[in-house]
Amino acid sequence: MENQPTAARVVDPERMRQNLDLSGGLIMSEALMLELGKTLGRQQAHDVIYEAAQAAVVEGRAFRDLLSESEDVQAHLTPERIEALLDPTQYTGVCALLAEREAKRARAVARELA
């Protein structure tokens, strides 16, 4: 198969943000669960966030509204903290850990090849 030219890729920050917002905050459920887990415990935090996420989808309601209505969430997170946790620009999960691990592995392979 011939090498086909690759189309130029352009980063469109506005479109990226639109894509992140498509889930209405659901994409940030992990960040919320981890933060809530610090006080509620992992399993209970998972259950609380899971129920809110399911209700958001089934009832067609905003995830942030359901979180704000949850007594378990209200008892441990302020409205400002909820908003901060719903901001996808503030959370990368374990990306840094994975990048560091793979960079270390790449350096080891490069040393072996040298």
C-alpha positions in Angstrom: 0.0 0.0 0.0 1.3 3.4 -0.9 2.1 6.0 1.7 -0.8 8.4 1.7 -0.3 12.0 2.7 -1.7 12.8 6.1 -4.1 15.6 6.3 -2.9 18.6 8.3 -4.3 18.5 11.8 -5.4 21.8 13.4 -6.1 22.1 17.1 -9.4 23.9 17.6 -9.6 24.8 21.3 -13.2 26.0 21.0 -14.3 22.8 19.4 -12.4 20.8 21.9 -14.2 22.6 24.7 -17.6 21.9 23.0 -16.7 18.2 22.8 -15.8 18.2 26.5 -19.1 19.8 27.3 -21.2 17.3 25.4 -21.6 15.1 28.4 -22.9 17.9 30.6 -20.2 17.2 33.2 -20.5 13.5 33.2 -17.0 13.2 31.8 -15.8 14.5 35.2 -17.5 11.9 37.3 -14.1 10.2 38.2 -12.7 13.5 39.6 -15.8 14.0 41.7 -15.8 10.4 42.9 -12.2 10.5 44.0 -12.6 13.8 45.8 -15.8 12.6 47.6 -14.1 9.3 48.4 -11.7 11.2 50.6 -14.5 11.7 53.1 -17.2 9.2 52.3 -15.0 6.3 51.3 -14.4 4.9 47.9 -17.5 2.6 47.5 -20.0 5.1 48.9 -18.6 7.9 46.8 -18.8 5.6 43.8 -22.5 4.9 44.5 -23.4 8.5 45.1 -21.8 9.7 41.8 -23.1 6.7 39.9 -26.7 7.4 41.0 -26.4 11.1 40.0 -24.9 10.2 36.7 -27.6 7.6 35.9 -30.3 10.1 36.9 -28.8 12.8 34.7 -29.0 10.5 31.7 -32.4 8.8 32.5 -34.2 12.0 33.6 -32.4 14.3 31.2 -31.3 16.6 34.0 -28.1 18.4 34.5 -25.4 16.4 36.4 -24.3 19.5 38.3 -27.9 20.1 39.5 -28.2 16.5 40.7 -24.9 16.7 42.5 -26.0 19.9 44.2 -29.2 18.3 45.4 -27.5 15.3 46.8 -27.3 15.4 50.6 -24.1 13.2 50.5 -22.4 15.6 48.1 -23.6 18.8 49.9 -22.3 17.5 53.2 -18.8 17.2 51.8 -18.4 19.5 48.8 -19.3 23.2 48.5 -21.0 24.4 45.4 -17.7 26.1 44.4 -15.8 22.9 44.8 -18.4 21.0 42.7 -18.0 23.5 39.9 -14.2 23.3 40.1 -14.3 19.5 39.9 -16.6 19.7 36.9 -14.0 21.8 35.0 -12.3 19.4 32.6 -9.3 21.8 32.3 -8.4 21.1 35.9 -8.2 17.3 35.8 -6.1 14.9 33.9 -6.5 11.8 35.9 -3.4 9.6 35.9 -2.1 11.0 32.6 1.0 12.4 34.2 1.7 9.1 36.0 1.3 7.2 32.7 3.5 9.6 30.8 6.3 9.5 33.4 6.2 5.7 33.4 6.4 5.4 29.6 9.1 8.0 29.4 11.1 6.0 31.9 10.5 2.8 29.9 11.6 4.6 26.7 14.8 5.8 28.3 15.6 2.2 29.4 15.0 0.9 25.9 17.1 3.7 24.4 20.0 2.8 26.8 19.7 -0.9 25.7 19.9 0.1 22.1 22.9 2.4 22.5 
